[in-house]
Amino acid sequence: MRIAYVVLTCEKYFDTRVPWQKETSLLHVNPEDIYYLGHTMDSSRRLYNWGASDDYHALPYKLADFFKNLDLDYDFYVLIDDDTYVFHKRLRKMIANYSPNMLIVMGHVMDHVKHELFEYMSGGAGTVLSRGLYTRICTYVRECPNPFIHWCADICLGKWIIDVKKSLKSTAIFVYEMHNAHFHPEQYDPKKDHIGRAITFHHLKTREQYLDLALTDYTAEVIN
């Protein structure tokens, strides 16, 4: 099973959060399977940019450019931010139960704008796309005259998935939208979070926080 990690980042954090994430959360991921959507084009550093600016509101453009310009061949695609910790082995074990040819999106469903817009998967908590859904999103973004409906990249992705669902011609084809509470949109809170079942945590701020989660991850692995 081949997994691509697609990381939204920027110049400000490319020398801090990116290496912290790489030495902990993504330590056992092949660097060739990581794609950083950042401030410039430098494939030698796995860094990609097709002209989007490097400010926060440009994140949807970075994500759309990824779908427009790269034709990749992985079983699953994990979209995260540079301040997201992923328990890679747990994630890999979990998605191994599904066929990549199914149309699957998995993550933590956010419902705070469902009355104004719709529910969508939290970007920072991490979003998993199967190969089948990834290819359809690529086609949609490349053909859509204006795929941008919001300054949040994850809300835009949510809209693209909704439109892909509408475009499916056969009623036998479904998009499986899988909410999983173990993808955490916020930072680890020991008072309420069960770290032994967590798949991701978002909003890490310091290297120490990455290292603390890595130690916990390693300890749980040894015990089990």
C-alpha positions as CSV (number, residue, x, y, z in Angstrom):
1,M,0.0,0.0,0.0
2,R,1.4,3.3,-1.1
3,I,0.5,6.5,0.8
4,A,1.3,10.1,-0.3
5,Y,1.5,12.8,2.4
6,V,0.6,16.3,1.1
7,V,1.6,19.0,3.5
8,L,0.4,22.6,3.4
9,T,3.2,24.8,4.6
10,C,4.8,28.2,4.0
11,E,8.3,29.8,4.1
12,K,7.8,31.0,7.7
13,Y,7.6,27.4,8.9
14,F,9.6,25.5,6.4
15,D,12.7,25.5,8.7
16,T,10.9,24.8,11.9
17,R,7.6,22.9,11.8
18,V,8.5,21.0,8.7
19,P,11.7,19.4,10.1
20,W,10.0,18.9,13.5
21,Q,7.2,17.0,11.8
22,K,9.7,15.1,9.6
23,E,11.9,13.9,12.6
24,T,8.9,12.7,14.6
25,S,5.5,12.1,12.9
26,L,6.8,11.4,9.4
27,L,10.1,9.8,10.5
28,H,9.1,6.4,9.0
29,V,7.6,7.8,5.8
30,N,9.7,7.7,2.6
31,P,10.7,11.4,1.9
32,E,9.9,10.7,-1.8
33,D,6.3,10.2,-0.7
34,I,6.0,13.7,0.9
35,Y,4.8,16.7,-1.1
36,Y,5.1,20.1,0.5
37,L,2.9,22.8,-0.9
38,G,4.8,25.9,0.0
39,H,6.5,29.1,-1.1
40,T,8.6,28.1,-4.1
41,M,9.2,25.4,-6.6
42,D,12.1,23.2,-5.5
43,S,11.5,19.5,-6.1
44,S,14.9,18.6,-4.6
45,R,13.4,19.5,-1.3
46,R,10.0,18.0,-2.1
47,L,8.7,21.6,-2.2
48,Y,6.1,22.6,-4.8
49,N,4.5,25.9,-5.8
50,W,3.0,26.9,-9.2
51,G,2.6,30.6,-8.6
52,A,0.3,30.9,-5.5
53,S,1.3,33.5,-3.0
54,D,2.6,32.4,0.4
55,D,-0.1,34.0,2.6
56,Y,-2.7,32.2,4.6
57,H,-5.5,33.0,2.2
58,A,-3.6,31.4,-0.7
59,L,-3.9,27.9,0.8
60,P,-6.9,26.9,-1.5
61,Y,-4.8,27.9,-4.5
62,K,-1.8,25.8,-3.3
63,L,-4.1,22.8,-2.9
64,A,-5.9,23.3,-6.2
65,D,-2.5,23.6,-8.0
66,F,-1.5,20.3,-6.5
67,F,-4.6,18.6,-8.1
68,K,-4.1,20.4,-11.3
69,N,-0.4,19.8,-11.9
70,L,0.7,16.5,-10.5
71,D,-0.4,13.1,-11.8
72,L,0.5,10.8,-8.9
73,D,-0.2,7.1,-8.5
74,Y,-0.7,6.2,-4.8
75,D,-3.3,4.1,-3.1
76,F,-4.2,6.9,-0.6
77,Y,-3.4,10.6,-0.1
78,V,-3.2,12.2,3.3
79,L,-3.7,15.9,3.3
80,I,-2.3,17.7,6.4
81,D,-0.9,21.0,7.7
82,D,2.7,21.4,8.9
83,D,1.4,21.7,12.5
84,T,-0.3,18.3,12.4
85,Y,1.0,15.2,14.1
86,V,0.1,11.9,12.4
87,F,0.4,8.6,14.0
88,H,1.5,7.1,10.8
89,K,1.5,3.4,11.7
90,R,-2.0,3.6,13.2
91,L,-3.3,5.4,10.1
92,R,-1.7,2.9,7.8
93,K,-3.2,0.0,9.7
94,M,-6.6,1.6,9.6
95,I,-6.9,2.4,5.9
96,A,-5.5,-1.0,5.0
97,N,-9.0,-2.2,5.5
98,Y,-10.3,-0.3,2.5
99,S,-9.9,-0.7,-1.2
100,P,-8.2,2.4,-2.8
101,N,-10.5,2.0,-5.8
102,M,-13.5,2.9,-3.6
103,L,-14.3,6.6,-3.4
104,I,-13.4,7.4,0.2
105,V,-12.8,10.5,2.1
106,M,-12.0,10.1,5.8
107,G,-11.3,12.5,8.6
108,H,-13.0,14.7,11.3
109,V,-16.3,16.2,10.1
110,M,-16.7,19.9,10.9
111,D,-20.3,21.1,11.1
112,H,-20.0,24.7,12.3
113,V,-20.9,26.2,8.9
114,K,-23.4,23.5,7.8
115,H,-26.3,26.0,7.9
116,E,-24.5,28.6,5.8
117,L,-22.5,26.1,3.6
118,F,-22.1,22.4,4.4
119,E,-20.2,19.9,6.5
120,Y,-16.6,19.2,5.5
121,M,-13.5,17.4,6.7
122,S,-11.1,19.4,8.9
123,G,-7.9,20.1,7.0
124,G,-5.7,20.5,10.0
125,A,-6.9,17.2,11.5
126,G,-6.0,15.5,8.3
127,T,-8.0,14.3,5.3
128,V,-7.5,10.9,3.7
129,L,-8.5,10.5,0.0
130,S,-8.6,7.1,-1.8
131,R,-7.0,6.8,-5.2
132,G,-10.5,6.6,-6.8
133,L,-11.6,9.9,-5.3
134,Y,-8.3,11.6,-5.8
135,T,-8.4,11.0,-9.6
136,R,-12.0,12.4,-9.8
137,I,-11.0,15.5,-7.8
138,C,-8.1,16.1,-10.2
139,T,-10.5,16.0,-13.1
140,Y,-13.0,18.3,-11.4
141,V,-10.4,21.0,-10.4
142,R,-8.8,20.9,-13.9
143,E,-12.2,21.4,-15.6
144,C,-13.9,23.8,-13.2
145,P,-13.5,27.5,-14.3
146,N,-13.4,28.7,-10.7
147,P,-13.1,26.1,-8.0
148,F,-12.6,28.7,-5.2
149,I,-15.6,29.4,-3.0
150,H,-13.8,30.2,0.3
151,W,-10.4,31.2,1.7
152,C,-10.3,27.9,3.7
153,A,-8.7,25.1,1.7
154,D,-10.6,22.4,3.5
155,I,-13.9,24.1,2.8
156,C,-13.0,24.3,-0.9
157,L,-12.1,20.6,-0.8
158,G,-15.4,19.9,0.8
159,K,-17.2,21.7,-2.1
160,W,-15.1,19.8,-4.7
161,I,-16.1,16.5,-3.1
162,I,-19.8,17.5,-3.1
163,D,-19.6,18.4,-6.8
164,V,-17.8,15.1,-7.6
165,K,-20.7,13.3,-5.9
166,K,-23.2,15.2,-8.0
167,S,-21.3,14.3,-11.2
168,L,-21.4,10.5,-10.7
169,K,-23.6,9.1,-13.4
170,S,-24.2,5.7,-11.9
171,T,-26.3,5.3,-8.8
172,A,-24.1,2.2,-8.0
173,I,-21.1,4.6,-7.4
174,F,-20.9,6.2,-3.9
175,V,-18.6,8.5,-2.1
176,Y,-18.0,7.1,1.3
177,E,-17.6,10.0,3.7
178,M,-16.2,8.5,6.9
179,H,-16.1,10.6,10.1
180,N,-13.5,9.5,12.6
181,A,-13.3,11.2,16.0
182,H,-9.7,10.0,16.4
183,F,-8.6,12.7,13.8
184,H,-8.3,15.7,16.2
185,P,-8.8,19.2,14.9
186,E,-7.1,20.6,18.0
187,Q,-3.9,20.0,20.0
188,Y,-3.7,17.0,22.4
189,D,-5.4,17.6,25.7
190,P,-4.6,14.8,28.2
191,K,-7.7,15.6,30.2
192,K,-10.1,14.6,27.4
193,D,-8.2,12.9,24.6
194,H,-7.3,9.1,24.5
195,I,-3.9,9.3,23.0
196,G,-3.7,5.5,22.5
197,R,-6.4,5.7,19.9
198,A,-5.5,9.0,18.2
199,I,-4.8,9.2,14.5
200,T,-3.8,12.9,14.4
201,F,-3.5,16.1,16.4
202,H,-3.5,19.6,15.0
203,H,-2.1,23.0,16.1
204,L,1.3,21.9,17.5
205,K,3.4,25.0,18.2
206,T,6.8,23.8,19.5
207,R,9.3,21.1,18.8
208,E,8.8,19.9,22.3
209,Q,5.1,19.1,21.5
210,Y,6.1,17.1,18.5
211,L,8.7,15.2,20.6
212,D,6.3,14.5,23.4
213,L,3.8,12.9,21.0
214,A,6.6,10.9,19.4
215,L,7.7,9.6,22.7
216,T,4.1,8.6,23.6
217,D,3.7,7.0,20.2
218,Y,7.0,5.0,20.7
219,T,6.1,4.0,24.2
220,A,2.6,2.7,23.2
221,E,4.2,0.7,20.4
222,V,6.7,-0.9,22.8
223,I,4.0,-1.8,25.3
224,N,1.8,-3.3,22.6
